[in-house]
Amino acid sequence: MGWRRVHAVARKDLLVEWRGRDGLLPAGGFGLAVLLVLGLVTGGSAEAAAAVLWVSVLLAAVLVVGRSTEREGEEGTLETLLLYPGSREELFWGKWLALAVLVAVLAAALWCGQVLLFNASPRGWAGLGLVVVLAAAGLGAVGTLFAALLHHVRAGRLLLPLLFLPTALPVLLAGIRLTEAASRGTPPEPWLGVLVVFDGLFLLVGPVLYEVVVEG
């Protein structure tokens, strides 16, 4: 029953995004613009490619989370979901899964955009895929928690970047270092451990805090 509810919530969020395309497409366009500006500023430097990519991903992810928060407020779907029987933790996992998928798609699209625009090296794509999955898991957990926290706040979308960006700083740093390591074929330690610990922390604490936030 629990996994069925998680799947149903995630499927609902992804279907809403697919039909409206009002979250991922604007965020992807914004991320591509940031990617283009930073790429031109750095002259398409290979040394700065990883930093340019992950700054773009992080800023675009803020828009995805912000749109998710705004949509919940407009449609009142969170209150409706809370009326259904089941654990609030299952609701967290469903929303986390949907948001993690959106962030992973966004990161993959921006990486492809970087390769096409600046002729960046596609070396280490398999290692980068693992980094994208881990980063998306962490950013999805942070975004899901903050989206619920700011759901009833009047200026929630304005406050979101102030909370999200500093909290996600370990993901940004780890993503940059791991992407550099993947492209060079060097060992990923210790940044892989940093990313795994970050994900584990928020995926353990997130469901508990989420239940407190939505009931508050």
C-alpha positions, -999 to +999 in steps of 0.1 A: +000+000+000+028+024+009+047+020-024+015+023-043+008+057-027+044+068-033+041+058-070+006+075-073+019+108-059+050+108-080+030+099-111+005+127-104+032+153-101+050+142-132+018+140-152+009+176-141+043+188-152+041+169-185+007+184-193+015+219-183+052+221-190+053+252-169+081+242-146+107+222-164+107+242-197+111+276-182+137+263-157+155+246-186+155+278-206+168+298-177+195+272-170+205+273-206+207+311-205+229+310-174+250+283-190+255+305-221+263+336-202+288+319-179+303+299-208+309+331-227+323+349-197+348+320-191+355+317-228+342+281-229+372+271-208+374+234-201+387+242-166+355+261-157+331+238-176+321+218-145+315+249-124+295+265-151+273+234-155+265+229-119+258+266-111+233+264-140+218+232-127+214+246-092+199+279-102+175+261-126+165+236-099+154+266-077+129+275-104+116+239-106+110+237-069+095+272-068+070+264-095+061+232-076+055+252-045+034+278-064+014+251-081+005+235-048-007+268-035-028+276-066-045+242-069-046+233-032-035+198-040-014+194-008-044+199+014-064+174-006-036+148-004-034+152+033-071+142+036-063+108+022-054+080+046-018+070+048+015+081+062+028+117+055+062+101+049+047+083+019+037+117+006+072+130+010+087+101-009+063+105-038+070+142-041+107+136-037+108+110-064+090+133-089+112+163-081+144+142-083+134+129-117+128+165-129+161+177-116+179+147-132+163+154-165+172+191-162+208+183-154+212+159-183+196+184-207+220+212-195+250+189-199+240+181-234+235+218-241+270+225-228+285+198-251+267+213-281+272+250-274+308+249-262+321+216-277+327+204-242+343+170-239+318+142-233+344+121-216+334+104-183+297+105-192+290+072-172+306+087-141+287+119-146+255+100-148+261+087-113+268+122-101+236+135-116+215+108-099+231+114-065+228+152-069+192+150-081+184+128-050+198+154-026+183+184-043+150+166-046+150+160-008+159+196+000+134+210-024+105+188-012+111+198+024+114+235+017+084+235-006+063+221+022+079+245+047+071+276+026+037+264+013+017+287+035+042+316+036+031+346+016+065+354+001+075+317+000+088+318-036+110+347-027+124+331+004+130+297-013+164+307-029+176+321+004+170+287+020+177+264-009+209+277-023+230+278+009+217+244+020+225+228-014+260+242-014+276+208-007+258+194-037+272+222-059+308+217-047+306+179-048+290+180-083+318+203-096+346+182-082+331+149-092+324+161-127+361+172-130+372+139-117+350+120-141+363+140-171+399+134-161+395+098-151+408+105-115+395+089-083+363+107-070+371+105-033+364+123-009+337+143-027+316+112-035+314+105+002+303+141+008+275+137-017+264+103-003+264+117+033+244+147+022+218+126+005+216+101+034+212+129+059+183+146+041+166+114+030+167+102+067+157+135+083+135+148+055+105+125+059+103+131+096+105+169+093+081+168+064+055+152+086+060+179+113+058+207+087+027+196+069+009+190+102+020+223+117 
